[in-house]
Amino acid sequence: MLSFDEQLDILVKAALQEDIGDGDHSTLSSIPPETKGIAVLKIKQDGILAGMEIAEKIFRYKEPSVDFKSFKKDGDNMKAGEIAFEVSASVYTILQCERLVLNCMQRMSGIATLTREYTDKIKGYHTRVLDTRKTTPNFRLLEKEAVRIGGGVNHRMGLYDMIMLKDNHVDYSGGLEQAIERAHRYVTEVKPGLKIEVETRSLDEVMRVVKYGKVDRIMLDNFTPDQLREALQIIDKKYETEASGGINLDTIVSFAETGVDFVSVGALIHQAKSLDLSLKAKFV
């Protein structure tokens, strides 16, 4: 698999090409190419800051010698009126990277802020907050990075780094045991070390999985906290456990109180609201 930086390079290259096309004609038509400038990132809304390292990498992708001064770091609390960074570079670089930097940081800061709300709710409990694959196509890399910055845990990045047997896999395979057996054989013969998670929809399915074994984690889908407690007694810490479905800021504590290992929350990403940031020219 490609490294984080390699994936980021691909994302940045494609995003800049999408935006610039055959040229940034607004800048080309109005500013001489040798012009240098300074810009600052102004914070206009309280929250958790995310995307600082990404912003620097975007600017350096266009101009490796930029002078990037950070005044805050990823994961910091931010307040309206603060300055996050100052960048000195070619004005062409600043203006061509401006929108991509803002889009990434605004989106990432919104996700990190919401994630922090969830993780703060269950601080002190054993349970950890997981993200999901409910992400924006081609932007998953940074959305999941924002979850990590906000204090959450990344679940699998995609279909390639963990086997998750969900309801459709089970149904298409002809049953729970058949799906598990085929997945276990696949891992043994094709992909040693790949973890297997299986989704269960009832206490009966939980009992069947515990009896059959050959998995690493059991997902308990749409279980109430009371049902979850029963399921955890059946599992008896033999496997990692994950609760999914019906988990929000109002209910997450009741799930954490059961002692489940993980709660997965798609809302961390698909319900997050971008925060307000702006990149403005600085004159000295």
C-alpha positions in Angstrom: 0.0 0.0 0.0 1.0 3.6 -0.6 2.2 5.6 2.4 0.2 8.5 3.8 2.5 11.0 2.1 2.2 9.2 -1.3 -1.6 9.1 -1.1 -1.6 12.8 -0.1 0.6 13.7 -3.1 -2.0 12.0 -5.4 -4.9 13.8 -3.7 -3.2 17.2 -3.9 -2.1 16.8 -7.5 -5.7 15.8 -8.6 -7.3 18.6 -6.5 -5.1 21.3 -7.9 -5.6 20.1 -11.4 -9.3 20.1 -10.9 -9.2 23.7 -9.7 -6.5 25.2 -11.9 -7.2 23.4 -15.1 -5.4 25.2 -18.0 -4.4 28.1 -15.8 -5.3 30.4 -12.9 -6.3 33.1 -15.2 -7.4 35.5 -12.5 -3.9 35.6 -11.1 -2.1 35.3 -14.4 -4.0 38.3 -15.8 -3.5 40.6 -12.8 -0.2 39.9 -11.0 3.4 39.7 -12.3 4.8 36.2 -11.9 7.8 37.3 -9.8 5.6 38.8 -7.1 6.2 37.5 -3.6 3.6 37.7 -0.8 2.7 36.8 2.8 -0.7 35.4 3.9 -2.1 34.4 7.3 -4.7 31.8 8.2 -7.4 33.6 10.3 -9.6 31.5 12.6 -13.2 32.7 12.6 -14.9 30.0 14.6 -14.1 28.2 17.8 -13.3 24.5 17.6 -10.5 21.9 17.2 -7.9 22.8 14.7 -7.0 20.2 12.1 -5.1 20.3 8.8 -2.0 22.3 9.7 0.4 19.7 8.5 -1.7 19.2 5.4 -1.7 22.9 4.6 2.1 23.1 4.8 2.4 20.0 2.5 0.0 21.6 0.0 2.1 24.8 -0.2 5.3 22.9 -0.4 3.9 20.7 -3.2 3.7 23.8 -5.3 6.8 25.6 -3.9 9.2 23.5 -1.8 11.0 26.6 -0.5 8.0 28.3 1.1 8.5 29.8 4.6 5.7 28.3 6.7 5.4 29.5 10.3 3.0 27.6 12.5 1.5 29.4 15.5 -0.8 26.4 16.5 -0.7 22.7 15.9 -3.2 20.0 14.9 -5.5 19.1 17.7 -5.2 22.5 19.5 -8.3 24.3 20.7 -8.8 27.3 18.5 -10.7 30.6 19.1 -12.1 33.1 16.7 -9.6 35.9 16.1 -6.5 33.7 16.4 -3.9 33.2 13.6 -3.0 29.6 12.8 -0.1 30.1 10.5 1.8 32.6 8.2 3.1 31.6 4.8 5.6 33.5 2.7 5.8 32.4 -1.0 5.2 33.4 -4.6 1.8 35.0 -4.8 1.0 32.5 -7.5 1.6 29.7 -5.0 -0.5 31.4 -2.3 -3.5 32.1 -4.6 -3.5 28.7 -6.4 -3.3 26.8 -3.1 -5.6 29.0 -1.1 -8.9 27.3 -1.8 -7.5 23.7 -1.5 -5.9 24.6 1.9 -9.1 26.2 3.2 -11.4 23.4 1.9 -9.2 20.8 3.6 -8.7 22.6 6.9 -12.3 23.8 7.2 -13.6 20.2 6.6 -11.0 18.6 8.8 -11.5 21.0 11.7 -15.2 20.4 11.6 -14.7 16.6 11.8 -12.0 16.9 14.5 -14.3 19.2 16.6 -17.3 16.8 16.4 -15.0 13.8 17.1 -13.7 15.6 20.2 -17.3 16.1 21.4 -17.9 12.3 21.2 -14.6 11.3 22.8 -15.0 13.8 25.6 -18.4 12.3 26.4 -16.9 8.9 27.2 -13.6 10.1 28.7 -12.7 7.7 31.5 -14.6 4.7 30.0 -12.9 1.7 28.5 -14.8 2.2 25.2 -13.1 3.9 22.2 -14.8 5.8 19.3 -14.3 4.4 15.8 -15.0 6.0 12.5 -16.4 4.2 9.5 -16.2 4.0 5.7 -19.0 6.6 5.3 -16.7 9.1 3.8 -16.4 11.5 0.9 -15.0 9.7 -2.2 -11.3 10.5 -2.7 -11.2 12.5 0.5 -11.2 9.6 3.0 -7.5 10.0 3.8 -8.0 13.5 5.3 -11.4 12.8 6.9 -10.0 9.9 8.8 -6.9 11.9 9.7 -9.2 14.5 11.2 -10.9 11.8 13.3 -7.6 10.8 14.6 -6.6 14.4 15.4 -10.0 14.8 17.3 -9.2 11.8 19.5 -11.0 9.0 17.7 -9.7 5.7 16.3 -9.5 4.9 12.7 -11.3 1.7 11.7 -10.2 0.0 8.5 -9.2 2.5 5.8 -10.9 0.6 3.1 -11.9 -2.9 1.9 -8.3 -3.9 1.7 -7.0 -3.8 5.3 -9.6 -5.8 7.2 -12.3 -8.4 6.5 -15.7 -7.3 7.7 -18.4 -9.8 7.1 -21.6 -7.7 7.1 -25.2 -8.8 6.6 -25.0 -8.9 2.8 -21.8 -11.0 2.9 -23.4 -13.4 5.3 -26.6 -13.6 3.2 -24.8 -14.0 -0.1 -22.5 -16.7 1.4 -25.4 -18.8 2.5 -25.1 -18.2 6.2 -23.0 -17.0 9.1 -20.8 -20.1 9.5 -20.2 -20.4 5.8 -19.1 -16.8 5.5 -16.7 -17.1 8.5 -15.2 -20.4 7.3 -14.5 -19.0 3.8 -13.0 -15.8 5.2 -10.8 -17.8 7.6 -9.6 -20.0 4.8 -8.9 -17.0 2.6 -6.8 -15.4 5.4 -4.9 -18.6 5.9 -4.2 -19.2 2.3 -4.1 -15.7 0.7 -3.7 -12.9 3.2 -2.1 -14.1 6.5 -2.5 -11.6 9.4 -5.6 -9.9 8.0 -8.2 -9.6 10.8 -11.7 -10.8 10.5 -14.7 -9.0 11.9 -18.3 -10.3 11.7 -21.5 -8.4 12.1 -24.2 -10.0 14.3 -27.9 -9.0 14.3 -29.2 -11.0 17.3 -28.2 -12.7 20.4 -28.6 -16.0 18.6 -26.1 -15.0 16.0 -23.7 -13.9 18.8 -23.9 -17.3 20.3 -23.3 -19.0 17.0 -20.2 -16.8 16.3 -18.7 -17.5 19.8 -19.3 -21.2 19.3 -17.8 -21.3 15.8 -14.8 -18.9 16.5 -12.2 -18.1 13.8 -12.9 -14.3 14.0 -11.1 -11.4 15.8 -13.9 -9.0 16.5 -17.7 -9.2 16.8 -19.8 -6.3 15.7 -23.1 -5.9 17.5 -25.4 -4.1 15.1 -28.4 -2.1 16.4 -28.3 -3.7 19.8 -29.8 -1.7 22.7 -27.5 -1.1 25.7 -29.4 -3.8 27.6 -29.0 -6.3 24.7 -25.4 -5.3 24.4 -24.8 -6.3 28.0 -26.3 -9.7 27.4 -24.1 -10.1 24.3 -21.0 -9.1 26.1 -21.7 -11.7 28.8 -21.9 -14.4 26.0 -18.7 -13.2 24.4 -17.0 -13.1 27.8 -14.0 -11.1 26.4 -13.0 -13.9 24.0 -13.1 -11.4 21.1 -12.9 -7.7 20.6 -16.4 -6.1 20.5 -17.9 -3.2 18.6 -21.3 -1.6 18.9 -22.8 0.0 15.9 -26.1 1.7 15.1 -28.2 4.2 17.1 -25.1 5.8 18.7 -25.1 9.6 18.9 -24.1 12.3 21.4 -27.2 11.7 23.5 -26.7 7.9 23.7 -23.0 7.2 23.5 -22.5 7.2 27.3 -25.2 4.5 27.7 -23.2 2.3 25.3 -19.9 3.0 26.9 -21.3 2.0 30.3 -21.7 -1.6 29.0 -17.9 -2.0 28.6 -17.9 -2.6 24.9 -14.5 -2.2 23.4 -15.5 0.1 20.5 -18.4 2.2 19.3 -18.5 3.1 15.6 -20.1 6.4 14.7 -20.5 7.3 11.0 -21.8 10.7 12.1 -18.2 11.8 13.0 -17.7 12.4 9.3 -21.0 12.6 7.5 -22.6 14.9 10.1 -19.7 17.2 10.7 -20.0 20.9 9.7 -17.0 22.7 8.2 -15.6 25.5 10.4 -15.0 29.0 9.2 -11.4 29.9 8.3 -9.9 32.4 5.9 -6.6 33.0 4.2 -5.8 36.7 3.9 -2.9 38.7 2.5 -0.6 40.3 5.1 1.1 43.6 4.3 4.2 44.7 6.2 
